């Protein structure tokens, strides 16, 4: 099996076999590398890179599927930020805008891709895949020289994406105000209906 066909062949398998298949192929093809994998929605390296903490380049060894999303006011349901919606499974996992992207209306996100990541003094290959199995599934594989470095990178990205920053707080405050107005208006309507 050639690495150029890895994602295509994996996605043609039954959904419950995809993770194991990709893990086995990567472990066989890159036996000299450490392999760390997971499905944590907080591992959004594109958002992390958008904030300038690492660089990402799509590797040309496979066809990288990149999906373009509209990023507008409609993206916040009752004031919820895409990060919260992503964690709840309501949006694709790796879709939330970075600070720089928040000003643009269209954002590109790797859906199924092989990425090269530069972080601190290390270079990683990261394979990201998305498929559907009763719900959207996001999975990633990190190939690194040392397992400790790959895990430190994973931990750093997840911690950073898990932080509540100013834009989240203001959005949550907006959501709270909208919710309060909704319940106040509902109470007023009920009291006039029953009077």
Secondary structure, 3 states (H helix, E strand, C coil): CCHHHHHHHHHCCCHHHHHHHHHHHHHHHCCCCEEEEECCCCCCHHHHHHCCCCEEEECCCCCCEEEEEECCHHHCHHHCCHHHHHHHCCCCCCCCCCCCHHHCCEEEEEEEEEEEEEECCEEEEEEEEEEECCCEEEEEEEEECCHHHHHHHHHHHHHHHHCCCHHHHHHHHHHHHHHHHHHHHHHHHHHHHHC
